Amino acid sequence: NGKPHTRLTTQEALAIEPGLKPKMVNGAVTMDEWGIDPFRLCTANALSAAEAGATIRNHTRVTGFLFEGKRVCGVKVQDFRTGAHEEIRAQVVFNAGGPWVLKILEGTGATAKMRPGKGVHVILDRRVVNVAVMCSAVDGRSIFIMPHDNSTIIGTTDDDFYGDPDSLTVSKDEVEYLIQGIERVLPQVRSARVVRVMAGVRPTLHKWGPNEDELSRDHKVYDHGAQDGVEGLFSMVGGKLAAYRIMSEDATDIIGEALGRKVACTTHVKPLPGGEKQLDLPKLAEESGLSEYALARIHFRHGARTQDIANLCKERPGLQRIVCACEPVTAAELTYAVRSEWAAKLSDLRRRTRLGTGPCQGCRCTLEAGCVLAEELGHSGEGQLQETYDFLRNRWKGKVPILEGEQVAQEELLQQTHLRVLGMHHFVGDDGPFEGWRDLAKAAREPAPVRPRKEVASE
């Protein structure tokens, strides 16, 4: 219900996206699709909830439930930063754990049905298309390539997943499957460098029989009191991000009814924090000393709250400096994320600001960003180095499936720069700096096996 579809001739399609392989295009049809930063969307919703009176508990896991008889009356939680355990009492507990819903329900006597599906995305170091393009993979599935911020994303796979959502892995075959499908219509895709892969698990509703990508993206709320005799507990399964407001409204209506409170939902007519108004960016750049480009990127993430970040630069001019040049990310934005958006780790700063997500993948910015974080939170020097090491170790997970040849040597140089020059080598265990590193480095140094070439008469 957005922009109307538009039919394009081959010539018009090639004018919009010159990289398309001409013989693959018989014409085109446009469609409008939402483009979002999912991390910023989560943060904006958390900010909105906090401003409405909610308490946000980041880095905190539910470890169990509190019961009064068969009725759930709260949860047991653990703060991962301090290790502290706590009990939180509530009239209603709503389990919106996504792919972790079933894991959260363990031991409660409550049940839900889900058919989880794993999806993989490949991230390129630059924009290689002007607009998103949909095409088919070798098996006929629809895949896409789309510009996203300062990079390009290729996706996605859809496979049944039976493992632990906390332990996702990506194979080289999954990466090649996606790139091969895109290369067929956009040959220049191989000219860009794959810098990372990412994977997630869809909490899809269970149904026996259909292929994974044919499963419904509808959602369902389980009333575990009516279904399992576990009163005071609800769970949501299914759905997709594009429908998150509808899902939230359904959840809130059910909770309101359970509490005996019926109030009309208004979230669909209220902007998320930062969406209240437009700012005069050229004027703000002049007042704050920030470059217009850096300010535009900040504004894309924070909207009207960019004013608060600019105000920090007025108070402390040194915060104008660029910490992450790929995006770019300023010290002021990092400071704001710590003070106003619950950022307590470098991984939080990455999700709030895209720190370390560009072509260098944290090579040039990790240490300085750690200094900003340490200054704000009062970390010791050792604590700062530990945080830096943990951040690099987490970034490593998304690199493993795409490292080969020269990239392995480059990664080894990056690791030694941080681990040796900065004195972090004492964090390294016997198996190497990061999981699987020794095997990967060994394979890269061995000569590739010589395979006999098969003669092909015709293609």
C-alpha positions as CSV (number, residue, x, y, z in Angstrom):
1,N,0.0,0.0,0.0
2,G,2.9,2.3,-0.6
3,K,4.1,3.4,-4.1
4,P,2.4,1.9,-7.0
5,H,4.2,-0.8,-9.0
6,T,5.8,0.5,-12.2
7,R,6.6,-1.5,-15.3
8,L,10.0,-0.8,-16.9
9,T,11.4,-1.7,-20.3
10,T,14.7,-3.4,-20.5
11,Q,16.3,0.0,-21.4
12,E,14.7,1.7,-18.4
13,A,15.7,-1.1,-16.0
14,L,19.3,-0.9,-17.3
15,A,19.3,2.9,-16.8
16,I,18.3,2.5,-13.2
17,E,20.7,-0.4,-12.5
18,P,23.5,-0.5,-15.2
19,G,25.2,-3.5,-13.6
20,L,22.4,-5.8,-14.7
21,K,23.3,-8.4,-17.3
22,P,21.4,-7.2,-20.4
23,K,20.5,-10.6,-21.7
24,M,19.0,-11.5,-18.4
25,V,16.5,-8.6,-18.5
26,N,13.2,-8.8,-20.5
27,G,11.8,-5.9,-18.5
28,A,11.2,-5.2,-14.9
29,V,8.5,-4.3,-12.3
30,T,9.3,-2.0,-9.4
31,M,8.0,-2.5,-5.8
32,D,8.5,-0.5,-2.7
33,E,10.1,-2.2,0.3
34,W,11.1,-0.9,3.8
35,G,14.8,-0.4,4.5
36,I,15.7,-0.2,8.2
37,D,18.6,-0.5,10.6
38,P,17.2,-3.3,12.9
39,F,19.5,-2.4,15.8
40,R,18.4,1.2,15.8
41,L,14.8,0.1,15.5
42,C,15.2,-2.0,18.7
43,T,16.9,0.9,20.5
44,A,14.2,3.3,19.4
45,N,11.5,1.1,20.8
46,A,13.4,0.6,24.0
47,L,13.8,4.4,24.4
48,S,10.1,4.8,23.7
49,A,9.2,2.2,26.4
50,A,11.6,3.8,28.9
51,E,10.1,7.2,28.3
52,A,6.6,5.6,29.0
53,G,7.8,4.3,32.3
54,A,9.4,0.9,31.5
55,T,12.6,-0.4,33.0
56,I,15.1,-1.6,30.5
57,R,17.4,-4.4,31.6
58,N,20.1,-4.9,28.9
59,H,22.6,-7.8,29.3
60,T,20.2,-9.6,31.5
61,R,18.9,-13.1,31.0
62,V,15.9,-14.9,32.4
63,T,17.1,-18.0,34.2
64,G,13.8,-19.2,35.6
65,F,10.3,-18.4,36.7
66,L,8.7,-17.6,40.1
67,F,5.5,-19.5,40.9
68,E,2.7,-19.2,43.4
69,G,1.1,-22.7,43.0
70,K,0.7,-23.1,39.3
71,R,0.6,-19.4,38.6
72,V,3.7,-17.6,37.2
73,C,4.3,-14.5,39.4
74,G,7.6,-13.3,38.0
75,V,11.1,-14.3,36.8
76,K,14.6,-15.0,38.0
77,V,17.2,-13.1,36.1
78,Q,21.0,-12.7,36.0
79,D,23.0,-9.6,35.0
80,F,25.9,-10.8,32.9
81,R,28.0,-7.7,33.6
82,T,28.0,-8.2,37.4
83,G,26.9,-11.8,37.7
84,A,24.2,-10.7,40.2
85,H,21.0,-12.7,40.4
86,E,17.7,-11.1,41.1
87,E,14.0,-11.9,41.3
88,I,11.4,-9.7,39.6
89,R,7.7,-10.1,40.4
90,A,4.9,-9.4,38.0
91,Q,1.2,-9.9,37.5
92,V,1.8,-11.2,33.9
93,V,4.9,-12.5,32.2
94,F,5.0,-12.3,28.4
95,N,7.6,-14.4,26.6
96,A,8.6,-12.6,23.4
97,G,11.9,-14.5,23.1
98,G,11.8,-15.1,19.3
99,P,13.8,-18.2,18.5
100,W,14.6,-18.6,22.2
101,V,10.9,-18.9,23.2
102,L,11.0,-22.7,23.7
103,K,14.3,-22.5,25.6
104,I,12.8,-19.9,28.0
105,L,9.7,-22.2,28.6
106,E,11.8,-25.2,29.7
107,G,10.8,-26.4,33.1
108,T,7.6,-24.5,33.3
109,G,5.2,-27.2,32.0
110,A,4.1,-24.8,29.2
111,T,4.5,-25.7,25.6
112,A,4.5,-24.0,22.2
113,K,5.2,-25.2,18.6
114,M,7.8,-23.6,16.3
115,R,9.6,-24.6,13.2
116,P,12.8,-22.5,13.4
117,G,14.5,-21.5,10.1
118,K,18.1,-20.2,9.7
119,G,18.8,-17.4,7.3
120,V,22.2,-16.2,6.2
121,H,23.2,-12.8,4.8
122,V,26.5,-11.8,3.1
123,I,27.8,-8.3,3.5
124,L,30.0,-6.5,0.9
125,D,32.4,-3.7,1.6
126,R,30.7,-1.1,-0.6
127,R,27.6,-0.3,-2.5
128,V,27.5,-2.3,-5.8
129,V,23.8,-1.5,-6.7
130,N,21.7,1.6,-6.8
131,V,18.5,-0.2,-5.8
132,A,17.6,-3.6,-4.4
133,V,17.3,-6.3,-7.0
134,M,15.5,-9.6,-6.6
135,C,16.5,-12.7,-8.6
136,S,16.5,-16.5,-8.4
137,A,19.1,-18.8,-6.9
138,V,20.1,-22.1,-8.5
139,D,17.2,-23.9,-6.9
140,G,14.6,-21.3,-7.9
141,R,14.4,-19.6,-4.5
142,S,14.1,-15.8,-4.5
143,I,17.1,-14.0,-3.2
144,F,18.1,-10.3,-3.3
145,I,20.9,-7.8,-3.3
146,M,20.4,-4.4,-1.7
147,P,22.3,-1.3,-0.8
148,H,22.3,-0.8,3.0
149,D,23.9,2.2,4.7
150,N,27.5,2.2,3.2
151,S,27.6,-1.4,2.3
152,T,25.6,-4.0,0.3
153,I,23.7,-7.0,1.7
154,I,23.0,-10.3,-0.2
155,G,20.4,-12.6,1.2
156,T,18.9,-14.9,2.2
157,T,18.9,-18.6,2.8
158,D,16.0,-20.4,4.5
159,D,16.8,-23.8,6.1
160,D,15.2,-25.7,9.0
161,F,17.3,-25.3,12.1
162,Y,17.5,-27.8,15.0
163,G,20.4,-26.3,17.0
164,D,21.0,-23.8,19.6
165,P,20.2,-20.2,18.5
166,D,23.2,-19.1,20.6
167,S,25.6,-21.2,18.5
168,L,25.0,-20.3,14.8
169,T,27.5,-21.2,12.2
170,V,27.7,-20.4,8.4
171,S,29.3,-22.6,5.8
172,K,31.3,-21.5,2.7
173,D,28.6,-23.3,0.6
174,E,25.9,-21.0,2.0
175,V,28.0,-18.0,1.1
176,E,28.7,-19.2,-2.4
177,Y,25.1,-20.2,-3.0
178,L,24.0,-16.6,-2.5
179,I,26.9,-14.9,-4.4
180,Q,26.4,-17.4,-7.3
181,G,22.7,-16.5,-7.6
182,I,23.4,-12.8,-7.7
183,E,26.4,-13.1,-10.1
184,R,24.1,-14.6,-12.7
185,V,22.3,-11.2,-13.1
186,L,24.9,-8.8,-11.7
187,P,28.4,-10.1,-12.8
188,Q,30.3,-7.3,-11.1
189,V,29.3,-8.5,-7.6
190,R,32.6,-10.5,-7.4
191,S,34.5,-7.2,-7.7
192,A,33.5,-6.3,-4.2
193,R,35.0,-7.8,-1.1
194,V,32.9,-9.9,1.2
195,V,33.7,-8.5,4.7
196,R,31.3,-10.5,6.8
197,V,28.4,-12.9,7.0
198,M,25.6,-12.8,9.5
199,A,23.0,-15.4,10.4
200,G,19.7,-15.4,12.4
201,V,16.9,-17.8,13.3
202,R,13.3,-17.2,12.3
203,P,10.8,-18.3,15.0
204,T,8.4,-19.5,12.3
205,L,5.1,-21.1,13.2
206,H,5.2,-24.9,12.9
207,K,3.6,-26.8,10.0
208,W,4.6,-30.2,8.6
209,G,5.2,-30.5,4.9
210,P,5.9,-27.1,3.2
211,N,9.4,-26.1,2.2
212,E,10.9,-23.6,4.6
213,D,10.4,-20.5,2.5
214,E,6.7,-21.4,2.0
215,L,5.9,-21.4,5.8
216,S,3.5,-18.7,7.0
217,R,5.0,-15.5,8.5
218,D,1.9,-15.1,10.7
219,H,2.2,-15.0,14.5
220,K,0.4,-16.7,17.3
221,V,0.1,-15.9,21.0
222,Y,-0.1,-18.8,23.4
223,D,-2.2,-18.4,26.6
224,H,-0.4,-21.0,28.7
225,G,-3.1,-20.7,31.4
226,A,-5.8,-21.8,29.0
227,Q,-3.6,-24.3,27.2
228,D,-1.3,-25.8,29.8
229,G,-2.7,-24.7,33.1
230,V,0.2,-22.3,33.8
231,E,-1.6,-19.1,34.6
232,G,0.0,-15.7,34.2
233,L,2.2,-16.7,31.3
234,F,1.9,-15.9,27.6
235,S,4.3,-16.6,24.6
236,M,4.4,-15.3,21.1
237,V,5.7,-17.4,18.2
238,G,6.1,-16.5,14.5
239,G,5.7,-13.2,12.8
240,K,8.3,-11.0,11.0
241,L,9.9,-7.7,11.5
242,A,7.7,-5.9,9.0
243,A,4.7,-6.7,11.2
244,Y,6.3,-5.9,14.5
245,R,3.8,-3.1,15.4
246,I,0.8,-5.4,14.8
247,M,2.4,-8.1,16.9
248,S,3.2,-5.6,19.6
249,E,-0.4,-4.3,19.6
250,D,-1.8,-7.9,19.8
251,A,0.5,-8.6,22.7
252,T,-0.4,-5.5,24.6
253,D,-4.1,-6.0,24.1
254,I,-3.9,-9.5,25.5
255,I,-1.8,-8.3,28.5
256,G,-4.3,-5.5,29.1
257,E,-7.2,-7.9,29.1
258,A,-5.4,-10.2,31.5
259,L,-4.9,-7.2,33.8
260,G,-8.4,-6.0,33.4
261,R,-7.3,-2.8,31.6
262,K,-8.8,-1.9,28.3
263,V,-7.2,1.2,26.6
264,A,-7.1,1.9,22.9
265,C,-3.7,1.4,21.3
266,T,-2.1,4.6,20.1
267,T,1.5,3.5,19.2
268,H,0.7,3.5,15.5
269,V,0.1,7.2,15.5
270,K,3.0,8.2,17.7
271,P,6.5,8.6,16.2
272,L,9.4,6.7,17.7
273,P,12.0,8.8,19.6
274,G,13.8,11.0,17.1
275,G,10.9,11.0,14.6
276,E,9.2,14.1,16.1
277,K,10.7,16.7,13.7
278,Q,13.2,17.5,11.1
279,L,16.4,19.4,11.9
280,D,18.3,22.0,9.9
281,L,21.5,20.0,9.4
282,P,23.7,22.7,7.7
283,K,22.9,25.1,10.5
284,L,23.6,22.4,13.1
285,A,26.9,21.5,11.5
286,E,28.0,25.1,11.7
287,E,27.0,25.4,15.3
288,S,28.6,22.1,16.4
289,G,31.7,21.9,14.3
290,L,30.7,18.5,13.0
291,S,31.0,17.8,9.2
292,E,27.7,17.8,7.3
293,Y,28.4,14.2,6.2
294,A,29.0,12.9,9.7
295,L,26.0,14.8,10.9
296,A,23.8,13.4,8.2
297,R,24.8,9.8,9.2
298,I,24.1,10.6,12.8
299,H,20.8,12.1,11.8
300,F,19.9,8.9,9.9
301,R,20.4,6.9,13.1
302,H,19.0,9.3,15.8
303,G,16.7,11.7,14.0
304,A,15.8,14.7,16.1
305,R,18.0,13.4,19.0
306,T,20.9,14.4,16.8
307,Q,20.5,17.8,18.5
308,D,21.6,16.2,21.9
309,I,24.7,14.8,20.3
310,A,25.6,18.1,18.7
311,N,25.2,19.8,22.1
312,L,27.8,17.4,23.5
313,C,30.3,18.8,20.9
314,K,29.5,22.3,22.1
315,E,30.4,21.3,25.7
316,R,33.5,19.3,24.7
317,P,34.8,20.2,21.3
318,G,37.2,17.2,21.3
319,L,34.1,14.9,20.9
320,Q,33.8,16.1,17.3
321,R,36.7,13.8,16.2
322,I,36.0,10.8,14.0
323,V,36.5,7.5,15.7
324,C,35.3,5.1,12.9
325,A,36.1,6.6,9.5
326,C,34.2,3.9,7.5
327,E,30.8,5.1,8.6
328,P,31.8,7.7,10.0
329,V,31.2,7.6,13.8
330,T,32.2,10.4,16.1
331,A,33.3,10.3,19.7
332,A,30.2,12.5,20.5
333,E,27.8,9.8,19.2
334,L,29.6,7.1,21.2
335,T,29.4,9.2,24.3
336,Y,25.7,9.8,23.8
337,A,25.0,6.1,23.3
338,V,26.7,5.3,26.6
339,R,24.9,8.1,28.5
340,S,21.4,7.8,26.9
341,E,21.1,4.4,25.2
342,W,22.4,1.8,27.8
343,A,25.6,1.1,25.8
344,A,27.9,-0.7,28.2
345,K,30.1,-2.7,25.9
346,L,31.8,-2.1,22.5
347,S,29.3,-4.5,21.0
348,D,26.5,-2.2,22.2
349,L,28.2,0.8,20.5
350,R,28.4,-1.2,17.3
351,R,24.7,-1.8,17.4
352,R,23.9,1.8,18.3
353,T,26.2,3.5,15.8
354,R,27.6,0.9,13.2
355,L,31.0,1.2,14.8
356,G,33.4,-1.3,13.2
357,T,30.8,-2.5,10.6
358,G,32.5,-1.0,7.6
359,P,35.2,-2.3,5.3
360,C,37.9,-2.4,8.0
361,Q,35.6,-4.3,10.4
362,G,37.0,-2.6,13.5
363,C,40.7,-2.6,12.5
364,R,41.2,1.2,12.9
365,C,38.5,2.1,15.4
366,T,38.2,-0.6,18.1
367,L,40.9,0.7,20.4
368,E,39.9,4.4,20.3
369,A,36.2,3.5,20.8
370,G,37.3,1.4,23.8
371,C,39.0,4.5,25.2
372,V,35.7,6.5,24.9
373,L,33.9,3.7,26.6
374,A,36.5,3.3,29.4
375,E,36.4,7.1,30.1
376,E,32.6,7.1,30.4
377,L,32.3,4.0,32.5
378,G,35.6,4.3,34.5
379,H,37.2,1.1,33.2
380,S,40.7,0.3,34.2
381,G,43.4,-0.1,31.6
382,E,43.1,-3.9,31.9
383,G,39.4,-3.7,31.7
384,Q,39.6,-1.7,28.5
385,L,41.9,-4.2,26.9
386,Q,39.6,-7.1,27.9
387,E,36.7,-5.3,26.3
388,T,38.7,-4.7,23.2
389,Y,39.6,-8.3,23.0
390,D,36.0,-9.5,23.5
391,F,34.8,-7.2,20.8
392,L,37.4,-8.5,18.3
393,R,36.6,-12.1,19.2
394,N,32.9,-11.5,18.5
395,R,33.6,-9.8,15.2
396,W,35.7,-12.9,14.3
397,K,32.6,-15.1,14.2
398,G,31.3,-13.3,11.1
399,K,34.6,-13.5,9.3
400,V,35.4,-17.2,9.5
401,P,33.2,-18.4,6.6
402,I,34.7,-15.9,4.1
403,L,38.4,-15.9,5.0
404,E,40.7,-17.6,2.5
405,G,44.0,-16.9,0.6
406,E,45.3,-13.4,1.2
407,Q,42.5,-12.5,3.5
408,V,43.8,-15.0,6.1
409,A,47.2,-13.3,6.0
410,Q,45.6,-9.9,6.4
411,E,43.5,-11.2,9.3
412,E,46.6,-12.6,11.0
413,L,48.4,-9.2,10.6
414,L,45.3,-7.5,12.2
415,Q,45.2,-9.9,15.1
416,Q,48.9,-9.6,15.8
417,T,48.7,-5.8,15.7
418,H,46.1,-5.8,18.4
419,L,47.2,-8.8,20.4
420,R,51.0,-8.2,20.5
421,V,51.5,-4.4,20.0
422,L,48.7,-3.6,22.4
423,G,49.7,-6.2,24.9
424,M,46.5,-8.4,24.7
425,H,48.4,-11.6,24.0
426,H,47.8,-12.8,27.6
427,F,44.1,-13.2,26.8
428,V,44.9,-15.9,24.2
429,G,44.4,-19.5,25.1
430,D,46.3,-22.6,23.8
431,D,44.1,-23.0,20.8
432,G,45.0,-19.5,19.4
433,P,43.4,-16.1,19.7
434,F,40.0,-17.0,18.3
435,E,38.1,-20.3,17.9
436,G,39.2,-22.2,14.8
437,W,42.0,-19.8,14.0
438,R,44.9,-22.4,13.9
439,D,43.1,-24.7,11.5
440,L,42.2,-21.9,9.2
441,A,45.7,-20.5,9.2
442,K,47.2,-23.9,8.5
443,A,44.8,-24.6,5.6
444,A,45.7,-21.2,4.1
445,R,49.4,-22.0,4.1
446,E,49.1,-25.4,2.5
447,P,49.1,-25.5,-1.3
448,A,45.7,-26.0,-2.9
449,P,45.2,-29.5,-4.2
450,V,45.6,-30.0,-7.9
451,R,42.4,-31.3,-9.4
452,P,42.3,-32.8,-12.9
453,R,40.5,-30.6,-15.3
454,K,37.5,-32.0,-17.2
455,E,37.2,-31.1,-20.8
456,V,33.8,-29.6,-21.6
457,A,32.6,-29.9,-25.2
458,S,30.0,-27.1,-24.9
459,E,28.4,-25.0,-22.2
